[in-house]
Amino acid sequence: MKNLFLICVLFMSFLSYAGKPELILRYSDADSWKIPNGYYCFNTNPITYKDAIYLRCSDGDYEHLFKITNTQTTSIYKSGDGHKLTDPSLTVDGLLWSEFSEGGTHTILDLKGEEIRKVSFKPQGMIDGMASTGEGEYVFRWLDFDGEQFVTKWKNTAEIWMDHPDRSFAFSPSSAPNQLAYKLRLNSLDDSSPDLLYWWADLGKSPLVLKDRDSDANSSWLSFRNSVILSGSSMLFVGRMMSGVDGIGLMDESGVVKTIAQVGSDKVKEIDYFSPSINKHQTVVFRGVDESGMKTIFMWKNDKISVLLRQDDVVHTDKGPARINYQDPSAVFMSAPFLSEDSLFIQTALVDFDDEKTLIGVGLLRLRIE
């Protein structure tokens, strides 16, 4: 294949995680199946909302947000000329995404049910993180025209600045009903600067604050990665532990942290720099490398870690059996894993034939976890 950006979307039949993937939709510039030719969905993070998958794609001139169901694939929003779209963010009651250009963020879109509406906001640069805590309240992480980073909260078009220590830098927020969380880095963006994880488990009360060793000499964590994820009554995060290895922590509303995965245990050799995902059933999925060096999607469920999906797994496609594989193993899985509240897992991956020379494309895998 000449075009290495051949893209396909593949769905898994609703089987247990021991089942085999099946391709039911594929797309590329000239050989698409169940989607028009010419769309590229490279470097995108798909999510689910109301029994559909939402995926950002480009036709070369404009960007689209596609809604994918079992029966059809539909573009529900198209960018303006010269503009791009962010990946959609799942909120407590819908989806949020924005349209932007080099001049900053122009439009913020809110999907609830089948209705898309524009969100009123005061342009202050580029929004690169969004969340909603419900009842018309939105949280935006900004990068302004002077390079400063800050978080604002909007409700009924009124702007509220989040109160942080001086010279702090905020990262993308996560939300749940009446909850909000994000990471702050103090003093500078240098990796040696102190990190704090802020979690408002109840927006009517003061936040819980988890500090790294640079902020608190008694902390069990040397540093934190940039993403935090909320679901139910838990905050999920990835960080560097005092032992010097990477681990995944789960914090409850009382401030107690449980380490659920770490490098060097349960056949986990590496934890990738992609955000993990958690649902209300306290099931966690994350990307990594197993002890044999194979790219792997791990699952933590009922206090046990297992393999959910792995490089070299068989995929049934419209062109015959193929494998999750690529000549560059680091690119086998392409998106962050996503796990819905009803335990539907989705993930993009590169697929080729057994001869390792014929790339089928990048697919979106779907898997029901029982």
C-alpha positions as CSV (number, residue, x, y, z in Angstrom):
1,M,0.0,0.0,0.0
2,K,1.4,3.4,-1.0
3,N,-0.5,5.5,1.4
4,L,0.5,4.7,5.0
5,F,-2.3,6.9,6.2
6,L,-4.9,4.4,5.0
7,I,-7.4,4.5,7.8
8,C,-10.1,2.0,8.8
9,V,-12.7,1.8,11.5
10,L,-13.2,-1.6,12.9
11,F,-15.8,-2.8,15.3
12,M,-15.8,-5.8,17.6
13,S,-18.9,-7.9,17.9
14,F,-20.4,-7.7,21.4
15,L,-18.4,-10.6,22.9
16,S,-16.6,-11.1,26.1
17,Y,-13.0,-9.9,26.2
18,A,-11.9,-13.4,25.3
19,G,-13.6,-13.0,21.9
20,K,-11.9,-12.0,18.6
21,P,-12.3,-8.6,17.0
22,E,-14.4,-8.2,13.8
23,L,-14.1,-5.4,11.3
24,I,-17.5,-4.0,10.3
25,L,-16.4,-0.6,9.0
26,R,-13.3,0.5,7.1
27,Y,-12.2,3.7,5.5
28,S,-9.3,5.1,3.5
29,D,-8.6,7.6,0.6
30,A,-9.7,5.2,-2.1
31,D,-10.9,1.8,-0.7
32,S,-13.4,2.5,2.0
33,W,-16.1,0.2,3.3
34,K,-19.3,1.5,4.9
35,I,-17.9,5.1,4.9
36,P,-17.2,7.5,2.0
37,N,-13.7,7.5,0.6
38,G,-11.2,10.1,1.4
39,Y,-11.5,10.6,5.2
40,Y,-8.5,10.5,7.5
41,C,-9.0,9.8,11.2
42,F,-5.4,9.8,12.3
43,N,-4.4,10.9,15.8
44,T,-7.9,11.0,17.2
45,N,-9.4,9.7,20.4
46,P,-12.9,8.2,19.9
47,I,-15.5,8.0,22.7
48,T,-19.0,6.6,23.1
49,Y,-22.2,8.5,24.0
50,K,-25.8,7.1,23.9
51,D,-25.0,3.9,22.1
52,A,-22.9,5.6,19.3
53,I,-19.2,6.2,18.8
54,Y,-18.0,9.7,18.0
55,L,-14.8,10.1,16.0
56,R,-13.1,13.2,14.6
57,C,-12.0,12.9,10.9
58,S,-10.6,15.1,8.1
59,D,-11.5,15.2,4.4
60,G,-8.3,17.2,3.7
61,D,-10.1,20.5,3.6
62,Y,-12.5,20.4,6.6
63,E,-12.7,18.4,9.8
64,H,-15.8,16.5,10.7
65,L,-17.3,14.9,13.8
66,F,-18.7,11.5,12.9
67,K,-21.5,9.6,14.7
68,I,-21.1,5.9,14.1
69,T,-23.8,3.4,14.9
70,N,-24.3,-0.3,13.9
71,T,-26.3,0.8,10.8
72,Q,-24.7,4.1,9.6
73,T,-21.9,6.6,9.8
74,T,-23.0,10.3,9.7
75,S,-21.1,13.6,9.9
76,I,-22.9,15.6,12.5
77,Y,-20.6,18.7,12.5
78,K,-18.3,20.2,9.9
79,S,-15.6,22.8,10.7
80,G,-15.3,26.2,8.9
81,D,-12.8,26.8,6.2
82,G,-9.2,26.6,7.6
83,H,-10.5,25.6,11.1
84,K,-9.9,22.4,13.1
85,L,-11.9,20.5,15.7
86,T,-10.8,19.1,19.1
87,D,-11.7,15.6,20.0
88,P,-15.0,15.5,21.9
89,S,-15.0,15.3,25.7
90,L,-17.6,13.3,27.5
91,T,-19.4,15.3,30.1
92,V,-22.0,14.4,32.8
93,D,-24.8,14.9,30.3
94,G,-23.4,15.0,26.7
95,L,-20.4,15.9,24.6
96,L,-18.2,19.0,24.3
97,W,-15.8,20.0,21.5
98,S,-14.5,23.2,20.1
99,E,-13.6,24.7,16.7
100,F,-10.3,26.6,16.5
101,S,-7.6,28.0,14.3
102,E,-4.2,29.7,14.9
103,G,-6.1,32.7,16.1
104,G,-7.6,30.8,19.0
105,T,-10.8,29.0,19.9
106,H,-13.8,30.3,17.9
107,T,-16.7,28.1,18.8
108,I,-17.6,25.7,21.6
109,L,-20.2,23.0,20.8
110,D,-22.4,21.1,23.3
111,L,-24.3,17.9,22.2
112,K,-27.1,16.7,24.4
113,G,-29.2,14.0,22.9
114,E,-29.5,14.9,19.2
115,E,-29.2,18.7,19.7
116,I,-26.0,20.6,19.1
117,R,-25.9,24.1,20.5
118,K,-23.2,26.8,20.9
119,V,-21.9,27.7,24.3
120,S,-21.4,31.3,25.2
121,F,-17.9,32.2,26.3
122,K,-15.4,35.1,26.4
123,P,-12.5,34.3,23.9
124,Q,-9.2,34.5,25.8
125,G,-6.9,32.4,23.6
126,M,-6.9,28.6,22.9
127,I,-9.1,26.2,24.9
128,D,-7.3,22.8,25.1
129,G,-9.3,21.2,27.9
130,M,-13.1,21.2,28.6
131,A,-15.5,19.7,31.1
132,S,-19.0,20.2,32.3
133,T,-20.3,19.6,35.8
134,G,-24.0,19.8,34.8
135,E,-26.8,22.4,34.9
136,G,-25.2,24.7,32.3
137,E,-21.8,24.9,34.2
138,Y,-18.7,24.5,32.1
139,V,-15.0,24.4,32.9
140,F,-12.3,25.5,30.4
141,R,-8.5,25.2,30.5
142,W,-7.0,28.1,28.6
143,L,-3.7,28.8,26.9
144,D,-3.8,32.6,26.5
145,F,-2.0,34.7,23.9
146,D,0.8,35.4,26.4
147,G,1.4,31.7,27.0
148,E,-0.2,31.7,30.4
149,Q,-2.4,28.7,31.5
150,F,-5.4,29.0,33.7
151,V,-8.9,27.5,34.3
152,T,-12.2,29.4,34.3
153,K,-15.7,28.2,35.2
154,W,-18.7,29.5,33.4
155,K,-22.3,29.3,34.4
156,N,-25.1,31.3,32.6
157,T,-22.4,33.2,30.7
158,A,-20.8,34.4,34.0
159,E,-17.1,33.8,34.3
160,I,-15.5,32.5,37.6
161,W,-11.8,32.2,37.9
162,M,-10.6,29.2,39.8
163,D,-8.5,30.2,42.9
164,H,-5.0,28.7,42.6
165,P,-1.6,29.5,44.1
166,D,0.4,32.2,42.3
167,R,2.4,31.0,39.2
168,S,0.5,27.8,38.8
169,F,-0.2,26.0,35.5
170,A,-3.4,24.0,35.1
171,F,-3.9,20.9,32.9
172,S,-7.0,19.5,31.3
173,P,-10.0,19.0,33.6
174,S,-12.1,16.0,34.2
175,S,-15.7,16.1,35.5
176,A,-18.4,13.9,37.0
177,P,-21.8,15.0,38.4
178,N,-21.0,17.8,40.8
179,Q,-17.3,17.0,40.7
180,L,-14.2,18.4,39.1
181,A,-10.5,17.5,39.0
182,Y,-7.3,18.6,37.3
183,K,-3.6,18.8,37.9
184,L,-1.7,21.9,38.8
185,R,2.1,22.5,38.4
186,L,3.6,25.3,40.5
187,N,6.3,27.8,39.7
188,S,7.1,26.6,36.1
189,L,6.4,23.9,33.6
190,D,9.7,22.2,34.3
191,D,9.3,18.6,35.3
192,S,11.1,19.2,38.6
193,S,8.4,21.7,39.7
194,P,5.8,20.7,42.4
195,D,2.6,18.9,41.2
196,L,-0.7,18.9,42.9
197,L,-3.9,17.0,42.0
198,Y,-7.1,19.0,42.8
199,W,-10.3,17.1,43.2
200,W,-13.6,18.7,44.2
201,A,-15.5,15.5,45.2
202,D,-18.3,17.9,46.0
203,L,-18.2,21.3,44.3
204,G,-19.9,22.8,47.3
205,K,-16.9,21.9,49.5
206,S,-13.2,22.5,49.5
207,P,-11.1,20.3,47.2
208,L,-9.0,17.3,48.1
209,V,-5.4,17.9,47.2
210,L,-2.9,15.2,46.5
211,K,0.7,16.4,46.5
212,D,3.9,15.0,45.0
213,R,7.3,14.8,46.9
214,D,8.3,18.3,45.6
215,S,5.2,19.7,47.5
216,D,5.1,17.4,50.4
217,A,8.1,15.6,51.9
218,N,5.8,12.8,53.1
219,S,4.2,12.1,49.8
220,S,4.4,8.6,48.3
221,W,4.6,10.0,44.7
222,L,7.6,11.6,43.1
223,S,5.5,13.2,40.3
224,F,2.2,13.0,38.4
225,R,1.4,12.8,34.7
226,N,-1.0,15.4,33.3
227,S,-4.3,13.5,33.2
228,V,-6.8,12.8,36.0
229,I,-10.0,10.9,35.3
230,L,-13.2,10.9,37.4
231,S,-15.9,8.3,37.6
232,G,-18.3,7.7,40.4
233,S,-16.6,8.4,43.7
234,S,-13.0,7.9,42.5
235,M,-10.2,9.8,40.9
236,L,-7.7,7.9,38.7
237,F,-4.2,9.1,37.9
238,V,-0.8,8.0,36.8
239,G,2.5,9.0,38.5
240,R,6.0,8.1,39.4
241,M,6.2,6.2,42.7
242,M,8.9,6.6,45.4
243,S,10.4,3.3,44.2
244,G,11.1,5.1,40.9
245,V,8.7,3.1,38.8
246,D,5.4,4.3,37.2
247,G,2.1,3.4,38.8
248,I,-1.6,4.0,38.6
249,G,-3.4,5.3,41.7
250,L,-7.1,5.3,42.6
251,M,-8.1,7.9,45.2
252,D,-11.4,7.7,47.1
253,E,-13.5,10.6,48.6
254,S,-11.8,10.2,51.9
255,G,-8.4,10.9,50.3
256,V,-7.1,7.3,50.6
257,V,-5.0,6.2,47.6
258,K,-4.7,2.6,46.4
259,T,-2.1,1.6,43.9
260,I,-3.8,-0.6,41.3
261,A,-1.0,-1.2,38.8
262,Q,2.7,-0.6,38.7
263,V,5.6,-1.4,36.4
264,G,7.3,-4.6,37.3
265,S,4.2,-6.3,38.6
266,D,1.4,-8.4,37.0
267,K,3.5,-8.7,33.7
268,V,3.4,-4.9,33.2
269,K,6.7,-3.7,31.8
270,E,5.7,-0.2,30.8
271,I,2.7,2.1,31.2
272,D,2.2,4.2,28.1
273,Y,1.8,8.0,28.1
274,F,-1.9,7.8,27.2
275,S,-4.6,8.5,29.6
276,P,-6.2,5.4,31.2
277,S,-10.0,5.1,31.5
278,I,-12.3,4.1,34.4
279,N,-16.0,3.5,34.6
280,K,-18.6,3.5,37.5
281,H,-18.0,-0.2,38.0
282,Q,-14.4,0.6,39.0
283,T,-13.0,-1.2,36.0
284,V,-9.8,0.4,34.6
285,V,-8.2,0.0,31.2
286,F,-4.7,1.3,30.3
287,R,-2.1,1.0,27.6
288,G,1.3,-0.5,28.1
289,V,3.9,-3.1,27.3
290,D,3.9,-6.6,28.7
291,E,7.0,-8.5,29.9
292,S,7.6,-10.0,26.5
293,G,7.7,-6.5,24.9
294,M,4.3,-6.7,23.2
295,K,2.0,-3.6,23.1
296,T,-0.9,-4.4,25.4
297,I,-4.2,-3.1,26.7
298,F,-4.4,-4.1,30.3
299,M,-7.6,-4.2,32.4
300,W,-7.9,-3.9,36.2
301,K,-11.1,-5.4,37.5
302,N,-12.0,-6.9,40.9
303,D,-8.5,-6.2,42.1
304,K,-6.9,-8.2,39.3
305,I,-4.9,-7.2,36.2
306,S,-5.5,-9.1,33.0
307,V,-4.8,-8.6,29.3
308,L,-7.7,-7.2,27.4
309,L,-6.1,-6.7,23.9
310,R,-2.6,-7.4,22.6
311,Q,-0.4,-6.9,19.7
312,D,-0.7,-9.9,17.4
313,D,-4.3,-10.6,18.3
314,V,-6.4,-11.8,15.3
315,V,-8.9,-9.4,13.7
316,H,-11.6,-10.6,11.3
317,T,-11.9,-8.0,8.5
318,D,-13.9,-7.6,5.2
319,K,-10.7,-8.8,3.5
320,G,-10.1,-11.9,5.6
321,P,-8.3,-12.6,8.9
322,A,-5.6,-10.1,9.9
323,R,-3.7,-9.1,13.0
324,I,-3.2,-6.1,15.3
325,N,0.3,-5.4,14.2
326,Y,2.7,-2.9,12.5
327,Q,6.3,-2.9,11.5
328,D,6.9,-0.2,14.1
329,P,5.5,-1.7,17.3
330,S,5.3,1.6,19.1
331,A,2.5,2.6,16.8
332,V,0.3,-0.5,17.1
333,F,-2.2,1.2,19.4
334,M,-2.9,4.8,18.4
335,S,-5.5,6.3,20.7
336,A,-6.1,6.5,24.4
337,P,-8.3,3.6,25.5
338,F,-11.9,4.5,26.3
339,L,-14.3,2.6,28.6
340,S,-17.9,3.6,28.8
341,E,-20.0,3.5,32.0
342,D,-21.8,0.4,30.6
343,S,-18.4,-1.3,30.0
344,L,-18.0,-0.8,26.3
345,F,-14.3,-0.6,25.4
346,I,-13.1,1.1,22.2
347,Q,-9.5,1.5,20.9
348,T,-7.8,2.4,17.6
349,A,-5.1,0.0,16.3
350,L,-3.1,-0.7,13.2
351,V,-4.0,-3.9,11.4
352,D,-2.0,-5.9,8.8
353,F,-2.1,-9.3,7.1
354,D,0.1,-12.2,8.3
355,D,2.9,-11.4,5.8
356,E,3.5,-8.1,7.8
357,K,3.8,-6.2,4.5
358,T,0.2,-5.3,3.7
359,L,-1.3,-2.7,6.0
360,I,-5.1,-2.9,6.2
361,G,-5.3,0.4,8.1
362,V,-6.0,1.9,11.5
363,G,-9.1,0.5,13.1
364,L,-11.4,1.3,15.9
365,L,-12.0,-1.8,18.1
366,R,-15.1,-2.3,20.1
367,L,-15.4,-4.8,22.9
368,R,-18.0,-5.5,25.5
369,I,-16.6,-6.3,28.9
370,E,-18.7,-8.6,31.0
